[in-house]
């Protein structure tokens, strides 16, 4: 049923049954069973698995409905021939998961990895899938991973193809969001499909490499492949075999019941182990001598490929290690050209990217950094190698020169993974929908504690919070929450990159700890006050919580004891030597309980997962956006204690020295980066749908999309420019909000003057606008023709013209099409009475200017208010709402005007605001009629028209 899709259930059940005649109540019994089934019921579990799988299939042959929709589920029910009663029951017990799936930007590719092939060759994937379910993954989560991993593997080259091709791809996740699970799934599917050499580049530290090795061994490679021919009951035979000292061995390591080769599958041979990075091929060249039943044919021929063992190695991103691997592989000669290989690069924007300056290359010959050079050498040695990078900060990879065929630019595909269920990310710490002047939103109030000059450094308070949250975890474990969720409890302190300062800070923390008297009256009084003033307000009512601090006292003593165990509450994590990381309390896999305060710098970011992280104290400044984002260790999964998470972060930190020093808000800096990344993901999602079966955007066209939103990192920063210029962004039914307004008084006044005909169209009497249950608001409204608005927009000036020009091009082209846009409904919202200060603009009004702040250079943050959007979206036809039908027209757009000031509002005696002090901001929603259905939403042009096919061109070839 899975390969051909859902089929008529009653007929299929009858065909497979042993009875001569089907009972009339067969479906009635089935319906009754499903309706009364309890969680864990075997039949309900099977149907939950199948419905989730069918719901999420991207492009099944048996329906053209979109995945993750009610329409898809109805198509499934129709094919199963279920009646309405059974449908309603299943909708309740197995609801449709409508969350987003992976977003894929891809070149066209040759289809080979079909669902049928994946089902036929699925030994290791089925094993991994079963392990995830036993770990408690939901059907939705497993199906989502299946979907994302399948999307990667189907874009790799067919391992049996005759001509060698190496695909290059990039998978973008979130910081600490479970990317390892995805590449484990990809590895399982790839080796099932025929890839026989897998090289995982697993971080720059032995600790990180060992964590990745252990994860793959435990969840994919399995007991039997680790043991090989060794008898698990013979102690002598187990000498030198991994994990004999691991508390999770063998119970938590996947088992197949016997050697896979004896079960009709194939074995996996590990070329590295938990404690041993790649040193050399221990058995010499024979380690990569693949078995060939038919030696007259190449390894990639199906007659040989599917019988061969797979080889897997997890290698540290280290120059000497990779150089040794490359040197050994060179000994094999032409046979390497027969091996379908997969290279997975974890944290692919770290060390892997070539950062040499092209201006210093001699005679135009590419000079590579050490790690990048070795990866390039690997790819040349293995012509059938597929490269897939994984990262949460993709911009360094996106801006790799795609014209360098030997580099790792993701020329074939880029896949953006959805935010996982239960993940605590940017939306949990930043209220992205709030605007200036509204004060902290719910997320900030719950989790963020600012460090300002007026608050002092709050380090003592952060330590108190660490002890208090430890006590709350112990209380919950004592009242029914699984204790495994609180195995580790950690605090991260990150102030500086300098090791000397780490040591000083650790000493200071030890001093505060010894003086804190946590188990004495003073300590309890302080913790009790913190509990009442902070934590008690934000506790999750769905979890067991104490009603008063007195209920926590005994748990405070236990938390203090666990944190102090070993004589110190602090671990310093830094250093250039591996010895600095060989501390038992840094090994979250092997140490039963890590309850510690971790002090460090860079090594506490990139790939290092701080398990149980609850309190973060962060004050380090940096101007590197991706570096700053990777410091966000407070993102991740916090099951059972997400309401206890606190971020103490510098809001007035000094960046730079002497005359160049300035004060920065690190919380705002994180928010700006997060907004950029969310915009990037939204752009990918918008242009991912195929048009006439072809991609709207290829990976090589992504950099121009990114550049308009990220002015701090441009493709032209290197001595190459992308030979693609973003010309037009079509946005029917979407809210578009420019933010790149000019800064000089003269240009501000010029823009205000441009808006005069639109201001003249506004009514004198305000009206109230609202949609459904959304809050309504007062506004002055009017209507202008499309031609009038175009004249205004064409004359506006911008600080970054490229930000708005693609949108203007869209509106200009819409004006050239018949029956596209007739007119625009103009809305000028008036502020609520509590915040209202009225002003006249160019003699018209009144208006109520809002105060906003530029967040990224000349760019503003959010200008609009969320409550203003529904009315505009309805008027433009993007959503339905009866309340404002009289203002809606089929070919009418909506324009929302925001007079903005950047400091206190100053009025002249007649109540007017000086145009030199006013930013006339706006947002718009174009009607659906503005774009012909089926046309791409994005349009590019070649910068050098004589080189249409070139992805990049030299800067010298382009006129300034």
Secondary structure, 3 states (H helix, E strand, C coil): CCCCCCCCHHHHHHHHCCCCCCCCCHHHHHHHHHHHCCCCCHHHHHHHHHHHHHHHCCCCCCCCCCCCCHHHHHHHHHHHCCCHHHHHHHHHHCCCCCCCCCEEEECCCCCCCCHHHHHHCCHHHHHHHHHHHHCCCCHHHHHHHHHHHHHHHCCCCCCCCCCCCCCEEEEECCCCCCHHHHHHHHHHHHHHHCCCEEEEECCCCHHHHHHHHHHHHHHHHHHHHHHCCCCCCCHHHHCCCCCCCCCCCCCCCCCCCCCHHHHCCCCEEECCCCCCCCCCCCCHHHHHCCCCCCCCCCCCCHHHHCCCCEEEEEECCCHHHHHHHHHHHHCCHHHHHHCCEEEEEECCCCCCCCCCCHHHCHHHCCCCCHHHHHHHHHHHHCCCEEEEEEECCCHHHHCCCCCCCCCCCCCCEEEECCCCCCEECHHHHCCCCCCCCCCCCHHHHHHEEEECCCCCCCHHHHHHHHHHHHHHHHHHHCCCCCHHHHCCEEEEEECCCCHHHHHHHHHHHHHHHHHCCCCCHHHHHHHHHHHHHHHHHHCCCCCCCCCCHHHHHHHHHHHHHHHHCCCCCEEEECCCCHHHHCCHHHCCCCCCCCEEEEEECHHHCCCCCCCCEEEEEECCCCCCHHHHHHCCCCCEECCCCHHHCEEEEECCEEECCHHHCEEECHHHHHHHHHHHHHHHHHHHHHHHCCECCECCCCHHHHHHHHHCCCCCCCHHHCCEEECCEEEEECCECCEECCCCECCCHHHHHHHHHHCHHHHHCCCCCCEEECCCCCCCEEEEEEEEEHHHHHHHHHCCCECCHHHHHHHHHHHHHHHCCCCCCCEEEEEEECCCCCCCCCEEECCEEEECCEECCEEECCEECCCCCHHHHHHHHHHCCCCCCHHHHHHCCCCEEEEEEEEEECCCCCCCCCCECCHHHCEEEEEEEECHHHCCCCCCCEEEECCCHHHCCCCEEEHHHCCC
